[in-house]
Amino acid sequence: MNMLKFFLPLVFLAAIAQGAAATLSLQDFSCSGGVINIQVTSAFNCNAVILNDDAQNSATLSSVSLSSLGGWSAATSYSGTFDGNTVTASGTKTITFTGIIGVSPGADKTFTELLINGAGGNAAKLGETKLNIAAVKSVDVTAPSSATASERFDVQATINVGGRLNTTVGIGLSGCSLDAGQTTSTNFGVLQDGSSSTSWKVVEGTSGDCSITVTATGTASPITLSLASSATVTGPIAATATATPRASSLTTAGGGAIGSTSNATPTPTANATATPTPAAEGKITRELNAETKATGEFTPTQSTLTLSYTAPVSGFRGTLSYRLPISYRDYTDGLVTITPAPSEVREGSVIAEWRDVTLGAFEEFSATVTVAKQLEPSVLDGITINAAPAEATPAPKTAEGGAEAAAAATSENAAPQEEETAGLWLIRISALLFVAVLVWLYFEKRKFEKA
């Protein structure tokens, strides 16, 4: 009888504990205050509300754990914290799970199970909360390794996202520019656990490398994520103009000389001498014909063209005329400077003419055209030259003596020429007589042998 009195209270308490455990269930579950868009690797919290279904008796709560078996979270199980172990009749208790971290991005991530005092059966309720663990996973940029000046090429970008993001992509350029009609950004709309691509047409600059930066931005309220990737296209070396390796002191009709400068109101400097500049690397050179070449240097603020003409073995005396595919308005506005000063500059693009240019065998004439803005290197292909020899050798110019001195000089030059002509004729006649004597001796010898 005494033993019965001892075990009856224990059995009664066990029955109460079992009943209390059976009355607890998951009433509500949420994360981050109802926000389902969460950045990957960012910690967040979740809350579970536990309900005591028994309207008459209180229940005891000893433990609550949250399971995540999908591999998307940093841990597979999280223990909840709460105040007190008693849940009143028909009452609730809020359980908090902290430090949850999503490490694998993706849309519609869910927890596997909620265990209340070790008992499950709450997976369906947990499944109603779908989390968007979002990330811009990668930005891949494809571009050529190198490009020539003003060359057009394609740049492609592939954006890969995890989760669900409203995604846009933009391009930034340095040393190059977008082709006409291109826009800097593209809106992909909502991307979910996948990738999308876009491309741009880019024009290489005239010097230096093209630096490309593509930035992808994904939004899912309240988060905004971005990731950038870069590429470099090796561009042309900055072109350097070179003067010709020979120099001469050449006076042109109109008073200009090598070394003087012409713009819209040229002020020639007489008897100046060109200073040769050693050839530099990186120049852009075009051969206009066998005797003429054009070399250019192009920067964002200035273009320099060096024009050179090499006289043939017989030398040259006459007029050199260059047609330059440059706006004549730029010349009249003072943006174009020509050295040495031409005898005349006229419209037709820009036509620069040097008269009475005198060059010895293989001697070079050089002129420099400086334009205070950037030109395309293709301007070199549009340069043409006309080298027109003088029809007759004019009388030499003299500082004093006027026409009489010129006539005297002409007379002095004529005498040696007449003597040279007479000497040539004497040599020719002597050669003919020598041949005639040889023929006569030959036939005389034949007659003597027959006799």
BAGU-276703 format. One record per residue (C-alpha): x, z, y; residue in one letter. Coordinates in steps of 0.25 Angstrom, whole numbers, plus 5000, padded with zeros to 4 digits. Layout:
XZYa ...
REM end
This chain:
500050005000m 501150035009n 501849905006m 500549835010l 500549895023k 501949855026f 501749705022f 500349675028l 500949675043p 502049585039l 501049485033v 500149495045f 501349465055l 501849345046a 500449295047a 500349305062i 501749245063a 501349125055q 500049105062g 500749105075a 501749005071a 500648915067a 499948915080t 501048855089l 501048705092s 501648605102l 500748585113q 501648505123d 502948445124f 503748375136s 505148355141c 505648355155s 504348395161g 503648275156g 504748175159v 505048085148i 506147995154n 507548065152i 508948015154q 509748015141v 510748125140t 509948205151s 509448345146a 508048375147f 507048485142n 505748475134c 504548585134n 503648615122a 502348695124v 501948775111i 500548815109l 499948935101n 498748875095d 498249015091d 497249065101a 497249205095q 498649235092n 499949225098s 501149145091a 502549165090t 503549055094l 504949075089s 505648935091s 505348795095v 506348675093s 506248525097l 506848425088s 507348285091s 507848205079l 507848065085g 509248075089g 508948045104w 509248195109s 510548275109a 510048375099a 509048365088t 508348505091s 508048585103y 507648735103s 506548775113g 506548895122t 505348975126f 504949115131d 504449215121g 504049195107n 502549215108t 501449115111v 500149175115t 498849135108a 498548995113s 499749005122g 500948905124t 502448915126k 503348815132t 504648785124i 505848715132t 506848625126f 508048605135t 509348515135g 508748405127i 509648275129i 509248135125g 510548065120v 509947935115s 509047855125p 507747795121g 506247795124a 505247885118d 506147985112k 505348105106t 505648245099f 505448255084t 504848395082e 504548525089l 504648645080l 503848775083i 504348895076n 505048795066g 503748715064a 503548575068g 502448475069g 502548435083n 503148305083a 501948225087a 501748305099k 503248285103l 503148135101g 502248135113e 503448155122t 504248035122k 505548035130l 506247925137n 507747955135i 508347845145a 509647785147a 510347655153v 511247645141k 512047525145s 512347415155v 513147295150d 513647195160v 514147055155t 514946965165a 516046865164p 517446915164s 517846825176s 517346725186a 517846625196t 517546625211a 516046605214s 515746585199e 514346625194r 514246715181f 513246795174d 513146945173v 512347005162q 511847155161a 511247215149t 510547355151i 510247445139n 509347565141v 508847675132g 507447735134g 506547675144r 507047635158l 506547545169n 507847475171t 508447385182t 509847325183v 510747285195g 512047215197i 513147245208g 514247145211l 515547155218s 516447025220g 515246935216c 513846915219s 512546875212l 512146735212d 511046685221a 509646725216g 510146845208q 509646985210t 510447115208t 509447195199s 508547175187t 507347265183n 507247265168f 505947355168g 505847455158v 506847445147l 506747535134q 507847565124d 508447425126g 509247325135s 509047215144s 509947115152s 510047035165t 511046945171s 511546905185w 512246785190k 513446825198v 514346745207v 515846785207e 516546805221g 517746725226t 518746835223s 518846965215g 518047015203d 516547025202c 516147175199s 514847185192i 513947315191t 512647315184v 511747445185t 510547475176a 509547575181t 508447635172g 507347725177t 506247805170a 505647915179s 506348005183p 507647955178i 508547835183t 509647795175l 510747685178s 512047625172l 512947525177a 514047435171s 515047345178s 515847215175a 516947145182t 517046985183v 518446945186t 518446855198g 519346765205p 520646815212i 520546805227a 521046675231a 522246665240t 522546545249a 523946495249t 524646405260a 525446285255t 526946315251p 527446215262r 527346225277a 527546135288s 527346125303s 526346015305l 525745985318t 524345915318t 523645835329a 522945925338g 524046025339g 523746105326g 524846145317a 525046215304i 524846365307g 523846345318s 522346385316t 521046315318s 519646365320n 518446325328a 519346315341t 520746295335p 522046325343t 523146255336p 524546305336t 525646195336a 526846185327n 526446305318a 527046315304t 526346345291a 526846465284t 526746435269p 526146545260t 526546565246p 525546535236a 524646655231a 523946675218e 522346665218g 522246545227k 521046445225i 521646305227t 521046175227r 521746035226e 521045945235l 521945825231n 523445805228a 523945845241e 522945945246t 522446085241k 521546195246a 521746345244t 520746455247g 520646605248e 519246665248f 518946805252t 517546865256p 517946855271t 518846735272q 519246605265s 520546535267t 520846395263l 522246335263t 522246185264l 523546105261s 523945965260y 525345915254t 525845785260a 526245675250p 527745625248v 527545535260s 527045645269g 525845645277f 525445615292r 524045615296g 522745695296t 522345805286l 520845835286s 520145945278y 518645955276r 518346105273l 516946145267p 516846255277i 515646265287s 516046205301y 515246315307r 516146415301d 517346345308y 516646335322t 516246485320d 517746515319g 517646555304l 518646445300v 520046445304t 521046335301i 522546335301t 523246255306p 522246205317a 521646065313p 521645955323s 520145945321e 519046025314v 517745955313r 516445975306e 516145925292g 516246055285s 517546085292v 518545965293i 519946005298a 520845895302e 522345905305w 522945775311r 524345715312d 524845805300v 526245765296t 526845815283l 528045775275g 528145745260a 527445855253f 527245945265e 526046025266e 524946045276f 524146175275s 522946225283a 522246355281t 520646375283v 520146515285t 518646545284v 518146685288a 517246695276k 517146675261q 517046535256l 516846495242e 518146445235p 517446315232s 517646275247v 519046225242l 518446125234d 517746065246g 518946045255i 519345895257t 520545835264i 520845705271n 522345675273a 522345555282a 523745495285p 524045445299a 523845285300e 525145275308a 526245365312t 526045405326p 527145415336a 527845555336p 527345655346k 528345705356t 528245815366a 528845735377e 529045585380g 527645535378g 527445395373a 528845345376e 529445455368a 528545415356a 528845265358a 530345305357a 530245385345a 529445275338t 530545175342s 531645265336e 530845275323n 530645125322a 532145085323a 532545155310p 531345105303q 531644955307e 533144975302e 532645035289e 531744905287t 532844815290a 533744885280g 532744875269l 532644725271w 534144705271l 534244785257i 533144695251r 533844565256i 535144605250s 534544645237a 533944505236l 535244435239l 535944515229f 534944475218v 535044325222a 536544335221v 536444395207l 535444275202v 536444175208w 537644225201l 536844235188y 536444085188f 537944045193e 538444115181k 537544045171r 537943905177k 539443945175f 539243985160e 538543855157k 539643775163a 
REM end
